[in-house]
């Protein structure tokens, strides 16, 4: 009995989902929905850029590094770390090529 009720509910849900998907897909592709959503997103991105610029000015005025300063520093550290690893690999290769000292 439970199995039959589940099957009936599942068929009804599947029918509703198919219709709802068609409606939602048409709505989401509609210029009536996309135009205001695009405008809202553009405004949000502009406000976010202005906020980040203002925060950068504020941090700089306090004598603290901005996000851009931190990114440059992290990039330089990463570059130095990569070079150090390369040098360690080269040193390891050179030591492996040399015969052991001491005649043993």
Rosetta blueprint (number, residue, H / E / L):
1 X L
2 X H
3 X H
4 X H
5 X H
6 X H
7 X H
8 X H
9 X H
10 X H
11 X H
12 X H
13 X H
14 X H
15 X H
16 X H
17 X H
18 X H
19 X H
20 X H
21 X H
22 X H
23 X H
24 X H
25 X H
26 X H
27 X H
28 X H
29 X H
30 X L
31 X H
32 X H
33 X H
34 X H
35 X H
36 X H
37 X H
38 X H
39 X H
40 X H
41 X H
42 X H
43 X H
44 X H
45 X H
46 X H
47 X H
48 X H
49 X H
50 X H
51 X H
52 X H
53 X H
54 X H
55 X H
56 X H
57 X H
58 X H
59 X H
60 X H
61 X H
62 X L
63 X L
64 X L
65 X L
66 X L
67 X H
68 X H
69 X H
70 X H
71 X H
72 X H
73 X H
74 X H
75 X H
76 X H
77 X H
78 X H
79 X H
80 X H
81 X H
82 X H
83 X H
84 X H
85 X H
86 X H
87 X H
88 X H
89 X H
90 X H
91 X H
92 X H
93 X H
94 X H
95 X H
96 X H
97 X H
98 X L
99 X L
100 X L
101 X L
102 X L
103 X L
104 X L
